[in-house]
């Protein structure tokens, strides 16, 4: 084999490797049929929705398919020069594959990676080497200005009275008056929505003068308790605090925008608890080592003290604060006293 042949074979193999490793300049997209404006490759995200912005050559694409880790999440039918949309992310590394179709033929492809970090699971707290955060609002992004208002207005911060009133009365708020809505509207597309997010009072929590811009000041507990005053008074009177509450990290457990779970929890209660308390996830808990039968259930049974609800970790433990070092509920000071709350008489279906 000649030196020239070896050179061409090596070049071809190298091109394939580069394409498979997530480079945005895919060999299928050499003519810049569509380009990625945001996000850059190897970006770190904190929450489950990723906003994507594309620039598309006029009349060049019929369909764009967005896949996350080889699963299609959304299809876009372009009708303008810029297309902006959101896709859900998994915790950990997400390989995003955008494909462009014209007349049923693949004509372009962009591949990049995004890491969604999580304080809930230790293996996803730190990103892989080379990943870093990218702050969209710290940049000028002049290409967005023709369609989007890039600075907040008074509509983006509402009074506490308006927030509480709208939440209690299920009032419909004109979301389009918010400058955040056009790009971030999908963040509240869930059954349980946090009060400020539900009325698009984004500046109740996000500070336009912060660095990075629109970041939330730490600890977030101060911001949360500025609305949830009744909780602050109740918890401050207790002797012991749950770790996230004590360290000012409400957003470890609660999604500040919206969730599929009550109280805007990131996961159902039991799944949420065992994300940190991994040793309790095997189902053996409480009376393990004291009896010869299976241990007390921690989920999958009805809660004897809360009609219509499932037994979970929160049936026995207060997730915020308590006078017990074990964070027991019901102002109970000893474990046996807690047991007696349910076991005053035989409880059906408790085992």
C-alpha positions in Angstrom: 0.0 0.0 0.0 1.4 3.4 -1.0 2.1 6.2 1.4 -0.6 8.3 -0.3 -3.2 5.5 0.2 -2.4 5.2 3.9 -2.7 9.0 4.2 -6.2 9.0 2.8 -7.4 6.1 4.8 -6.0 7.7 8.0 -7.7 11.0 7.2 -11.0 9.2 6.6 -10.9 7.3 9.9 -10.0 10.4 11.8 -13.0 12.2 10.3 -15.3 9.4 11.5 -13.8 9.6 15.0 -14.2 13.3 15.3 -17.8 13.1 14.2 -18.6 10.4 16.8 -17.1 12.4 19.6 -19.6 15.1 19.5 -18.1 17.8 17.4 -20.7 20.2 16.1 -19.1 20.5 12.6 -20.4 17.1 11.5 -19.3 15.9 8.1 -22.9 15.9 7.1 -23.3 19.6 7.7 -20.4 21.0 5.8 -22.6 23.4 3.8 -23.9 25.0 7.0 -27.4 24.0 6.3 -28.1 24.6 9.9 -25.9 25.9 12.7 -26.1 25.7 16.4 -26.3 29.1 18.2 -26.8 27.6 21.7 -25.6 25.8 23.7 -22.0 25.1 23.1 -20.6 21.6 23.2 -19.8 20.3 26.7 -22.1 22.6 28.6 -23.2 22.0 32.2 -26.9 22.3 33.1 -28.6 22.3 36.5 -32.2 21.5 35.5 -34.0 19.1 33.3 -34.8 21.4 30.3 -32.2 22.4 27.7 -33.0 25.4 25.4 -31.6 25.0 21.9 -31.3 27.8 19.3 -30.6 27.0 15.6 -30.0 29.1 12.5 -31.3 27.5 9.4 -30.7 28.3 5.7 -33.9 29.4 4.0 -36.1 26.6 2.6 -33.2 24.1 3.1 -34.8 21.8 5.8 -38.3 20.2 6.0 -37.8 18.5 9.4 -35.3 18.6 12.3 -35.3 15.7 14.8 -33.8 16.2 18.2 -32.5 13.0 20.0 -31.2 12.6 23.5 -29.0 9.5 24.1 -30.5 8.0 20.9 -34.2 8.7 21.9 -36.2 11.2 19.9 -37.6 13.9 22.1 -39.0 16.4 19.6 -39.6 17.1 15.9 -39.4 20.7 14.5 -40.8 21.8 11.2 -38.7 25.0 10.5 -40.6 28.0 9.1 -38.1 30.8 9.9 -34.4 31.6 9.9 -34.1 30.8 13.7 -35.7 27.9 15.5 -35.7 27.8 19.3 -37.0 24.9 21.4 -36.5 22.9 24.6 -35.8 19.3 25.2 -35.6 17.3 28.5 -32.3 16.1 29.8 -31.4 13.0 31.8 -29.2 13.3 34.9 -25.6 12.8 33.7 -24.1 13.1 30.2 -26.6 13.7 27.4 -25.5 13.1 23.8 -27.7 15.5 21.7 -28.1 14.5 18.0 -29.9 17.0 15.8 -30.7 15.7 12.3 -32.0 17.7 9.3 -34.2 16.1 6.7 -35.1 17.4 3.3 -37.5 15.5 1.0 -37.0 12.3 3.2 -33.2 12.5 2.9 -30.7 13.2 5.7 -28.9 16.3 4.7 -27.3 17.6 8.0 -26.3 16.5 11.4 -25.1 18.3 14.6 -23.9 16.3 17.6 -22.9 17.8 21.0 -22.9 16.8 24.6 -24.5 18.4 27.7 -24.0 17.3 31.3 -26.9 17.7 33.8 -25.4 17.7 37.2 -27.4 16.8 40.4 -26.8 17.2 44.1 -29.1 14.3 44.7 -26.8 11.6 43.3 -23.1 11.7 44.2 -21.8 10.3 40.9 -23.4 13.2 39.0 -22.3 16.1 41.3 -19.1 16.6 39.4 -19.0 16.9 35.6 -16.5 15.0 33.3 -13.3 16.8 32.3 -13.8 19.5 29.8 -17.4 20.4 30.7 -18.2 23.9 31.9 -21.2 26.2 32.5 -22.2 28.6 29.8 -24.2 31.6 30.9 -26.4 32.6 28.0 -27.6 36.0 29.5 -24.0 37.1 30.1 -23.5 37.4 26.4 -24.9 40.0 24.0 -26.7 37.4 21.7 -27.6 40.1 19.3 -29.1 37.6 16.9 -32.0 37.0 19.4 -32.9 40.7 19.8 -35.1 41.0 16.6 -37.6 38.5 18.1 -37.0 38.7 21.9 -36.9 41.4 24.5 -33.5 40.8 26.1 -34.0 42.9 29.3 -36.6 42.4 32.0 -39.6 44.7 32.6 -41.9 45.4 35.5 -44.0 42.4 34.5 -41.3 40.0 35.5 -41.6 40.9 39.2 -44.9 40.8 40.9 -45.9 41.5 44.4 -46.2 38.7 47.0 -49.9 39.5 47.3 -50.4 39.0 43.6 -48.5 35.7 43.6 -50.4 34.3 46.6 -53.7 35.6 45.3 -53.2 34.1 41.8 -52.1 30.8 43.3 -55.0 30.5 45.8 -57.6 31.5 43.2 -56.1 29.6 40.3 -56.1 32.9 38.4 -54.9 33.0 34.8 -52.0 35.4 34.3 -51.1 36.9 31.0 -47.8 35.0 30.6 -46.9 36.8 27.4 -46.3 40.0 29.3 -43.2 38.3 30.8 -40.0 38.8 28.8 -38.9 35.3 30.0 -42.0 33.5 28.8 -41.2 33.2 25.1 -38.0 31.2 25.7 -38.8 29.4 29.0 -42.5 28.6 28.8 -41.9 24.9 29.0 -40.5 25.1 32.5 -44.0 25.2 34.0 -45.5 22.5 31.7 -46.1 20.2 34.7 -49.0 19.5 37.1 -47.4 21.2 40.1 -46.1 24.7 39.6 -44.2 26.9 42.1 -46.1 30.2 42.9 -43.7 32.8 41.4 -43.2 30.6 38.3 -46.9 30.2 37.8 -47.4 33.9 37.4 -44.1 34.5 35.7 -42.6 36.6 38.5 -39.1 35.4 37.6 -37.4 38.3 39.3 -38.8 37.3 42.6 -35.9 34.8 42.7 -33.5 35.7 39.8 -31.4 38.8 40.2 -30.7 40.7 36.9 -27.8 42.5 38.8 -26.2 39.3 39.9 -23.0 37.8 38.5 -23.7 35.6 36.6 -26.7 37.5 35.4 -30.1 36.2 36.7 -28.4 33.8 39.0 -30.1 33.1 42.4 -28.3 34.3 45.5 -27.0 31.7 47.9 -28.1 30.3 50.2 -31.4 29.9 48.5 -33.2 29.4 51.8 -33.2 33.1 52.4 -35.1 33.6 49.2 -37.5 30.7 49.8 -38.3 31.8 53.4 -38.9 35.4 52.3 -42.2 34.0 51.1 -42.7 30.9 53.3 -42.5 32.9 56.5 -44.8 30.4 58.4 -42.3 27.7 57.7 -39.3 29.7 59.0 -41.0 30.4 62.3 -42.0 26.8 62.7 -38.6 25.3 61.8 -36.5 27.8 63.7 -38.2 26.6 66.9 -36.9 23.1 66.4 -33.7 21.6 67.7 -32.6 19.5 64.7 -32.6 20.2 61.0 -32.4 18.1 57.8 -29.2 18.6 55.9 -30.6 20.4 52.9 -32.6 22.8 55.1 -29.7 23.4 57.4 -27.3 24.2 54.6 -29.7 26.4 52.7 -30.2 24.2 49.7 -34.0 23.8 49.2 -33.4 23.2 45.5 -31.8 19.9 46.2 -35.2 18.4 46.8 -37.6 21.0 45.3 -37.7 22.2 41.7 -38.1 26.0 42.0 -40.2 26.1 38.8 -42.5 23.1 38.4 -42.6 19.3 38.8 -44.7 16.2 38.2 -44.7 15.6 42.0 -46.6 17.4 44.8 -44.6 20.1 46.6 -42.6 20.5 43.4 -40.3 17.6 44.5 -37.8 16.4 41.9 -38.9 12.8 42.5 -41.6 10.9 44.4 -40.8 11.1 48.1 -39.4 7.6 48.6 -37.2 7.8 45.5 -36.0 11.2 46.5 -35.0 10.1 50.0 -33.1 7.0 48.9 -31.2 9.1 46.3 -29.1 10.3 49.2 -29.9 7.7 51.8 -28.8 4.9 49.6 -28.5 2.3 52.4 -32.2 2.6 53.0 -33.1 1.7 49.4 -33.0 -2.0 49.9 -36.4 -2.0 51.8 -34.9 -3.2 55.1 -35.4 -0.5 57.7 -36.5 0.3 61.3 -36.8 -3.1 62.9 -34.0 -4.9 61.0 -32.0 -7.0 63.3 -34.7 -7.1 66.0 -37.1 -9.5 64.4 -36.8 -12.6 62.3 -39.2 -11.4 59.6 -38.9 -8.9 56.8 -38.4 -5.4 58.2 -40.9 -2.6 58.4 -42.0 -1.3 54.9 -41.0 2.2 53.9 -43.2 2.4 50.8 -45.8 0.6 48.8 -48.3 0.5 51.6 -51.1 2.9 52.7 -50.2 5.4 55.4 -52.2 4.7 58.5 -52.1 8.3 59.7 -52.7 10.0 56.4 -55.8 8.7 54.6 -55.4 8.3 50.9 -51.6 8.6 50.9 -48.8 6.1 50.5 -46.5 5.2 53.3 -43.1 6.9 52.7 -40.1 8.1 54.6 -42.1 11.3 55.3 -44.7 9.2 57.2 -42.2 8.9 60.1 -39.6 11.6 59.4 -40.0 15.4 59.0 -38.0 16.4 56.0 -37.2 19.8 57.3 -36.8 20.1 61.1 -37.8 18.3 64.3 -37.1 18.1 68.0 -35.8 14.6 67.5 -32.3 13.8 66.3 -33.9 11.2 64.0 -36.2 14.0 62.6 -39.3 12.1 63.8 -42.7 13.6 63.0 -45.6 14.3 65.3 -43.5 16.0 68.0 -42.4 12.5 69.1 -39.2 12.2 71.2 -38.7 8.4 71.2 -38.9 5.8 68.5 -41.2 3.5 70.4 -43.6 6.5 70.9 -43.7 7.0 67.2 -44.4 3.3 66.6 -47.4 3.5 69.0 -49.0 6.3 66.9 -49.8 3.6 64.3 -49.7 0.4 66.3 -52.2 1.1 69.0 -54.1 -1.7 67.5 -53.4 -4.1 64.6 -53.0 -2.1 61.4 -54.2 -3.8 58.2 -51.8 -4.0 55.3 -48.9 -2.5 57.3 -46.6 -5.4 56.5 
